[in-house]
Amino acid sequence: MRQPVEKLRRELDLEFSDPSLLVTALTHRSVGSRNNERLEFLGDSILSFVISEQLYARFPEADEGRLSRLRASLVKGETLAEVARGLCLGDYLQLGSGELKSGGHRRESILADALEAIIGAVYLDQGIDQARRFVLQLLGKRLDKVSAKAALKDPKTRLQEYLQSRRSPLPVYEVLSIAGEAHAQTFVVSCRIAGLDTAIQGSGTSRRKAEQEAAQEALRLLGHE
């Protein structure tokens, strides 16, 4: 049974002049036309802004590319869904019958979208200062764990240093495919590492970006994110 929204409001330490915004934020599109998609769109932008603002202030030596990678790791769906699960957000979602039967309250994308929708609702109701406070309440500990050293090194460099520190062979990258027109190509690259049974793949608009994505995934699989 879906938990009362008021309980969630108290647990999140939120105040709403318009409580219906929180209800809407927890309503999936499978319920009907009044759902959280627009709030999710707004919350996504606010989340990105607040995290960008924090990273910009914390890492003055990091360039745009490194700041972007750090932000992506903090605002990606996997991270947001993990936060949402910690809040038991799935217990409060309003879902259509189809989503209920298929376990939508546990689905990563639905949980992440609902969390962003709540951020959007807080912004509309309370303004940017409260929205910032709420984002930092949700992700502050993860922000604090982001190291300056990690911010200044790209995934390929970190992967190489990680393997060297363990006297393991260096990764081997190979281009698997190149698709698209010359001005809009997509590269798919594999990354092979001793100790991992299968090759890791990454994709991007250049070989370098594809290799960086593969290296990032390799770091995650090695438990060195």
C-alpha positions in Angstrom: 0.0 0.0 0.0 1.3 3.4 -0.9 2.5 5.4 2.2 0.9 8.8 3.0 2.7 11.6 1.3 2.7 13.6 4.5 5.0 11.1 6.1 7.5 11.6 3.3 7.3 15.3 3.6 8.2 15.1 7.3 11.0 12.7 6.7 12.5 14.9 4.1 12.1 18.0 6.4 10.2 19.9 3.7 7.5 22.5 3.9 5.1 23.2 1.1 2.8 26.2 0.6 1.2 24.1 -2.1 1.2 20.4 -1.0 -0.2 19.3 -4.3 3.2 19.9 -5.9 4.7 17.0 -3.8 1.8 14.8 -4.8 2.3 15.6 -8.5 6.1 14.9 -8.1 5.3 11.4 -7.0 2.8 10.7 -9.7 4.0 8.7 -12.7 2.8 9.3 -16.2 1.1 5.9 -16.2 -1.5 7.4 -13.9 -2.7 10.1 -16.3 -2.1 13.5 -17.8 -1.4 15.1 -14.5 2.0 13.6 -13.7 5.6 14.4 -12.7 7.2 14.7 -16.2 7.3 18.5 -16.2 8.5 18.7 -12.6 11.2 16.2 -13.5 12.3 18.3 -16.4 12.7 21.3 -14.1 14.3 19.4 -11.3 16.9 17.9 -13.6 18.1 21.4 -14.6 18.2 22.6 -11.0 20.0 19.5 -9.8 22.6 20.0 -12.6 23.0 23.7 -11.7 23.5 23.1 -8.0 26.0 20.3 -8.4 27.8 22.3 -11.1 28.0 25.3 -8.7 29.4 23.2 -5.9 32.0 21.5 -8.1 33.1 24.8 -9.6 33.7 26.2 -6.1 35.4 23.1 -4.7 37.7 22.3 -7.6 39.1 25.6 -9.0 41.9 23.8 -10.9 39.6 21.3 -12.7 38.9 22.0 -16.3 35.4 21.8 -18.0 35.8 18.2 -19.1 36.7 17.0 -15.6 34.0 19.0 -13.9 31.5 17.5 -16.4 32.6 14.0 -15.6 32.3 14.6 -11.9 28.9 16.1 -12.3 27.8 13.1 -14.5 28.8 10.7 -11.8 26.7 12.5 -9.2 23.6 13.2 -11.2 23.3 10.0 -13.2 20.2 7.9 -12.9 22.0 5.1 -11.0 23.1 7.5 -8.2 19.7 9.2 -8.0 17.9 5.8 -7.8 20.2 4.7 -5.0 19.4 7.9 -3.1 15.7 7.4 -3.8 15.8 3.8 -2.5 17.5 5.0 0.7 14.4 7.3 1.2 12.0 4.3 0.3 10.6 6.6 -2.3 9.1 3.7 -4.2 6.6 3.3 -1.3 5.1 6.8 -2.0 4.8 6.6 -5.8 1.5 6.7 -7.6 1.7 4.3 -10.5 -0.8 3.0 -13.1 -1.9 -0.6 -12.8 0.5 -1.8 -15.5 3.5 -0.2 -13.8 2.4 -1.6 -10.4 2.2 -5.1 -11.8 5.6 -4.8 -13.4 7.3 -3.5 -10.3 7.7 0.1 -11.4 8.2 1.3 -7.8 11.6 -0.4 -7.9 12.6 0.7 -11.4 15.7 2.8 -11.5 14.5 5.3 -14.1 11.2 5.9 -12.3 12.8 6.4 -8.9 15.4 8.8 -10.4 12.8 10.8 -12.2 10.6 11.1 -9.1 13.5 12.4 -7.1 14.2 15.1 -9.7 10.5 15.9 -9.8 10.6 16.5 -6.0 13.6 18.9 -6.5 11.5 20.7 -9.1 8.5 20.9 -6.7 10.7 22.4 -4.0 12.0 25.0 -6.3 8.6 26.1 -7.5 7.2 26.2 -4.0 10.2 27.5 -2.0 12.7 29.0 -4.5 16.3 28.3 -5.4 17.8 28.6 -1.9 15.6 25.8 -0.5 16.1 23.8 -3.6 19.8 24.1 -3.2 19.5 23.1 0.5 17.5 20.0 -0.5 19.9 18.9 -3.2 22.8 19.2 -0.7 20.8 17.3 1.8 20.4 14.5 -0.7 23.9 14.5 -2.3 26.1 16.4 0.2 27.9 13.2 1.5 28.6 12.1 -2.0 29.9 15.5 -2.9 32.2 15.4 0.1 33.7 12.1 -1.0 34.7 13.4 -4.4 38.5 13.9 -4.1 40.5 16.7 -5.7 42.9 14.1 -7.1 40.0 12.4 -8.9 38.8 15.7 -10.2 42.1 16.5 -11.8 42.6 13.2 -13.6 40.5 11.6 -16.4 39.3 8.0 -16.2 42.0 6.6 -18.5 44.7 8.1 -16.4 43.1 6.9 -13.1 42.7 3.4 -14.6 46.3 3.2 -15.7 47.5 4.4 -12.3 45.3 2.0 -10.5 46.6 -1.0 -12.5 50.2 0.1 -12.2 49.9 0.4 -8.4 48.9 -3.3 -8.5 51.6 -4.2 -11.0 48.9 -5.4 -13.4 49.2 -5.2 -17.2 47.9 -1.9 -18.7 44.5 -1.9 -20.5 44.3 -2.6 -24.2 41.8 -0.4 -26.2 40.5 -1.4 -29.6 38.0 0.4 -31.9 35.2 -2.0 -32.6 33.1 0.2 -34.9 32.6 3.7 -36.3 29.1 4.7 -37.4 27.5 7.8 -38.8 28.4 10.6 -41.1 31.9 12.2 -40.9 30.5 15.2 -38.9 28.5 13.1 -36.5 30.3 9.8 -35.9 29.9 7.4 -33.0 32.9 5.3 -31.9 32.5 2.1 -30.0 35.7 1.0 -28.2 36.6 -2.1 -26.2 38.8 -2.1 -23.2 40.5 -5.4 -22.1 41.9 -5.7 -18.6 43.6 -8.7 -17.0 41.4 -10.1 -14.3 38.1 -9.2 -16.0 36.6 -12.0 -18.0 34.9 -9.9 -20.7 35.9 -6.7 -22.5 34.3 -3.5 -21.5 32.8 -1.3 -24.1 32.4 2.5 -24.3 31.0 4.8 -26.9 31.4 8.4 -27.8 31.6 11.0 -30.5 35.4 10.5 -30.7 37.8 7.6 -30.0 39.1 9.5 -27.0 35.6 9.9 -25.5 34.8 6.3 -26.1 38.0 5.2 -24.4 37.3 7.4 -21.5 33.8 6.0 -21.1 35.2 2.4 -21.2 37.8 3.3 -18.6 35.2 4.8 -16.4 33.1 1.7 -16.5 36.3 -0.4 -15.9 37.0 1.6 -12.7 33.5 1.0 -11.5 33.7 -2.8 -12.1 37.0 -2.8 -10.3 35.5 -1.0 -7.3 37.7 2.0 -7.8 35.0 4.6 -8.9 
